[in-house]
Amino acid sequence: MESSKIGFVSLGCPKALVDSERILTQLKIEGYEVVNSYDDADVVVINTCGFIDSAVEESLGTIGEAMAENGRVIVTGCLGARSEIIEEKYPNVLAITGAHAYEDVMNAVHEHAPPVHNPHTSLIPPQGVRLTPRHYAYLKISEGCHHKCTFCIIPSMRGTLVSRPIGDILTEAQHLVEAGVKELLVVAQDTSAYGLDIKYLPGFWQGRSYRSDFETLVKALGSLGVWVRLHYVYPYPHVDKILPLMSDNAVLPYLDIPFQHSSPSVLKNMKRPAASEKIIHRLEQWRDVQPDITIRSTFIVGFPGETDQDFRHLLSFLQEAQLDKVGCFPYSPVEGAVANDIEGEVSESEKEDRWHEFMSVQKDISEAKLQHKVGKTMTVIIDEIDGDDALARSMSEAPEVDGNVVLDGYDELPIGEFFDVTVTEAGEYDVWAEPHLE
């Protein structure tokens, strides 16, 4: 008998991508064949995103496409927590589950496409099925979030903070490294809160006891001998303890910290921690300890109640902070978010104008910072070949969200390998370099 065939679509952030990898791994373990065509699939599974309105629209559009071309659709992911939206538009979907509901997804698959015994299931590798290139992988260390940011509905979709056992995380990381992964990208809704919910309960890995806290976890990951990149880090005081690990090259000198804004009044409306003056001081301290550290962040402009004075405060903060990598989004209302009830709605045109002005300021900062790299030598990893060029990243760039190190004309360099390069030219977000080849 032929294996049942499952179509799979993964939408959303890296945390959702990890959920997709786990579901795909279980499908493979149970002998299902994963196909790339709606036509060939017995059932289509769609892992949705529902964080902002544009993500909801993309998810609903994808469900509609799958329903039109196949008709047998199982929906999971963040939008699944708001099942009434899906049911209203597509009442004939086979099943709807919420985020990281692996068992529920598999139960739905079993019901609508029963598994066929596969004698080769033992060939599934211990690292499971992944959707990223062979040389890097996302490592999710917790589910949910304990913050109550007014613009976010993640806690209602993914629940409150649930930290994974430290032994499970380190075992997964070890399997990934043994499978050839050379960069681990640590993700969670708030990575630096790891262990808070379980009161830093000790766990075991390789016969040793490890305290389940952020510093211990990062130090253990740093012992695996690969690049370790930290994303979505809230700047709690204990984050300072990570900086010496960067100096020892145990983890990359890179922190992704979602500041979101700088104005005290906007941060208060967002129910976000920290104040811009303290942040500037922390940045100075971090740069004293680790001069080569790269700080990445994201911001929201046009949040309800944001005045022109608030926006000018944000631009001043941007100039003073001199962040290396920055993303910015015009505020988008999310159904069910507390922010919808905050007075002082900013018009769409004003949001757009502020976004352009913000990005213009950051473009100049980025260009100046990258210009300082011209003539310097750095280590890069090759991500992909694009035409005649190799696209690479240094320690300062995360995949998909940051710029590239472009090696012009070196299309024969092997993907996933490290090279030393010298930077020859800098643009607004990318640099060009020549590899050191023997």
WOZIGI-V964220 format. One record per residue. RES is the residue in one small letter. OMEGA is omega in whole degrees, 0 to 359 (* if undefined). D_CENTER is the distance of its C-alpha to the mean C-alpha in Angstrom with 2 decimals. Layout:
RES,OMEGA,D_CENTER  RES,OMEGA,D_CENTER
//
This chain:
m,178,39.17  e,177,36.10  s,172,32.68  s,184,31.17  k,183,28.70  i,170,25.32  g,184,23.41  f,176,19.65  v,180,17.22  s,179,13.47  l,171,11.97  g,191,9.00  c,178,5.25  p,179,3.73  k,176,5.86  a,178,8.46  l,177,8.46  v,176,9.47  d,180,12.00  s,180,13.28  e,180,13.85  r,179,15.80  i,179,17.85  l,177,18.60  t,180,19.67  q,177,21.99  l,180,23.36  k,179,24.25  i,183,25.74  e,173,27.93  g,177,29.13  y,173,27.53  e,178,27.15  v,184,23.97  v,184,25.08  n,184,23.69  s,174,26.32  y,185,27.02  d,185,30.70  d,189,30.56  a,171,28.61  d,178,30.44  v,175,27.51  v,175,24.22  v,179,21.15  i,176,18.56  n,191,15.23  t,170,14.88  c,180,12.81  g,189,15.02  f,178,13.35  i,186,15.52  d,181,18.67  s,178,17.55  a,177,14.96  v,180,17.91  e,179,20.16  e,180,18.05  s,180,17.87  l,178,21.59  g,179,22.46  t,177,20.91  i,180,22.79  g,179,25.88  e,180,25.71  a,178,25.46  m,182,28.25  a,186,30.41  e,181,30.08  n,176,30.00  g,181,30.70  r,191,29.39  v,173,25.89  i,183,23.91  v,175,21.10  t,177,18.37  g,188,15.06  c,180,14.63  l,178,17.46  g,177,19.59  a,177,20.02  r,190,21.96  s,183,24.12  e,178,26.97  i,181,25.21  i,183,24.85  e,180,28.32  e,184,29.98  k,183,28.86  y,185,28.86  p,185,31.22  n,175,31.67  v,186,28.26  l,183,28.95  a,177,26.60  i,176,23.76  t,179,21.55  g,182,18.77  a,181,15.27  h,178,15.24  a,188,18.97  y,182,19.43  e,180,23.16  d,177,23.85  v,182,22.27  m,177,24.36  n,179,27.40  a,177,27.17  v,180,26.90  h,183,29.87  e,188,31.87  h,175,31.48  a,185,31.21  p,181,32.85  p,175,31.85  v,181,34.39  h,180,35.17  n,183,33.66  p,184,35.40  h,184,32.63  t,180,29.85  s,180,30.41  l,177,28.99  i,183,25.39  p,183,23.86  p,179,22.70  q,177,19.08  g,180,19.13  v,181,17.87  r,181,14.67  l,178,13.26  t,174,12.05  p,186,14.92  r,190,17.12  h,173,16.37  y,183,12.70  a,173,10.67  y,181,7.70  l,182,9.67  k,186,9.24  i,177,12.00  s,175,12.75  e,173,12.90  g,185,13.79  c,180,14.53  h,177,17.88  h,180,17.66  k,180,19.59  c,188,18.19  t,181,20.51  f,191,18.17  c,176,15.85  i,180,16.89  i,180,14.05  p,180,16.71  s,180,19.12  m,185,16.93  r,178,15.20  g,178,17.84  t,185,18.17  l,174,16.65  v,181,17.43  s,176,16.82  r,174,17.17  p,185,20.32  i,178,19.86  g,179,22.02  d,180,19.89  i,183,16.74  l,176,18.91  t,178,20.69  e,179,17.64  a,180,16.55  q,178,20.17  h,179,20.40  l,180,17.47  v,179,19.22  e,180,22.53  a,176,21.27  g,178,20.58  v,182,16.96  k,178,17.21  e,176,13.78  l,179,11.66  l,186,8.09  v,182,8.33  v,172,5.94  a,175,7.79  q,177,8.86  d,187,10.96  t,185,10.97  s,174,14.31  a,184,15.98  y,176,15.90  g,183,19.43  l,184,20.75  d,181,21.43  i,177,23.33  k,174,25.17  y,180,23.87  l,178,25.87  p,174,26.63  g,185,25.53  f,176,26.79  w,181,25.61  q,175,28.17  g,180,30.96  r,178,29.80  s,179,28.77  y,175,25.52  r,183,24.88  s,176,21.65  d,187,20.36  f,183,17.54  e,181,19.94  t,180,21.47  l,182,18.30  v,179,17.04  k,180,20.62  a,178,20.91  l,179,17.80  g,180,19.31  s,185,22.47  l,174,21.15  g,177,21.80  v,175,18.53  w,175,15.98  v,184,13.72  r,186,10.91  l,179,9.86  h,172,6.90  y,183,7.76  v,172,11.34  y,187,14.21  p,175,17.25  y,179,19.54  p,184,22.64  h,176,21.74  v,178,18.86  d,183,21.89  k,181,22.70  i,186,19.71  l,177,21.16  p,177,24.10  l,177,21.94  m,178,20.53  s,179,24.16  d,180,24.97  n,176,22.28  a,175,20.90  v,182,17.37  l,175,16.19  p,187,17.41  y,175,14.06  l,175,12.56  d,186,9.76  i,183,11.75  p,182,11.53  f,178,15.34  q,178,15.70  h,178,19.42  s,182,22.38  s,180,25.36  p,182,26.62  s,178,27.73  v,178,24.47  l,178,22.51  k,178,25.21  n,178,24.83  m,188,21.08  k,178,21.92  r,177,19.61  p,171,20.75  a,176,22.08  a,188,24.40  s,180,24.15  e,179,27.19  k,180,25.76  i,179,22.46  i,179,24.57  h,179,26.54  r,179,23.58  l,178,22.28  e,179,25.82  q,181,26.01  w,180,22.83  r,174,24.14  d,181,27.49  v,185,26.12  q,185,23.74  p,183,24.94  d,183,22.45  i,174,19.30  t,177,16.63  i,176,15.24  r,177,12.37  s,175,12.22  t,182,12.09  f,176,15.31  i,173,17.09  v,180,20.62  g,177,23.30  f,180,22.45  p,181,25.60  g,180,28.20  e,179,26.83  t,176,30.05  d,178,30.77  q,177,31.40  d,181,27.96  f,177,26.44  r,176,28.79  h,180,27.66  l,179,24.05  l,178,25.31  s,177,27.42  f,180,24.58  l,179,22.61  q,183,25.73  e,184,26.34  a,180,22.89  q,179,22.50  l,186,18.73  d,183,17.65  k,185,14.58  v,170,14.26  g,181,12.87  c,181,15.17  f,169,15.71  p,182,19.11  y,177,19.26  s,181,19.22  p,180,21.03  v,180,19.62  e,180,22.35  g,181,22.98  a,180,21.39  v,183,23.89  a,180,23.33  n,183,25.31  d,179,28.41  i,181,28.16  e,175,30.97  g,180,30.79  e,178,28.84  v,183,27.99  s,180,29.16  e,180,26.93  s,179,28.88  e,176,28.44  k,182,24.66  e,180,24.73  d,181,27.12  r,178,25.13  w,180,21.92  h,180,24.02  e,178,25.70  f,184,22.55  m,176,21.06  s,178,24.54  v,182,24.68  q,178,21.31  k,180,22.31  d,178,25.42  i,181,23.68  s,182,21.27  e,180,24.27  a,180,26.41  k,181,23.95  l,179,23.47  q,179,27.25  h,181,27.76  k,181,26.12  v,181,28.85  g,181,31.12  k,177,28.80  t,179,27.88  m,175,24.39  t,179,22.83  v,173,20.44  i,182,18.95  i,181,19.76  d,183,16.98  e,174,19.27  i,181,22.74  d,184,23.25  g,180,26.98  d,187,28.82  d,168,25.89  a,177,23.43  l,185,19.98  a,176,18.67  r,172,16.45  s,176,17.79  m,186,16.46  s,183,15.66  e,172,13.14  a,180,9.61  p,172,9.46  e,186,9.30  v,181,8.83  d,181,11.89  g,182,15.39  n,164,17.31  v,186,20.30  v,176,22.77  l,189,25.57  d,176,28.12  g,182,30.33  y,184,28.87  d,180,27.92  e,179,29.31  l,183,26.90  p,178,25.24  i,177,21.54  g,180,19.75  e,179,22.51  f,174,22.72  f,168,25.21  d,181,26.62  v,172,26.95  t,182,28.73  v,183,27.34  t,185,29.99  e,180,28.63  a,175,25.98  g,181,24.84  e,182,22.81  y,180,19.34  d,169,20.33  v,178,22.94  w,185,25.45  a,175,26.79  e,180,29.41  p,173,28.80  h,182,31.28  l,179,32.90  e,*,35.96
//
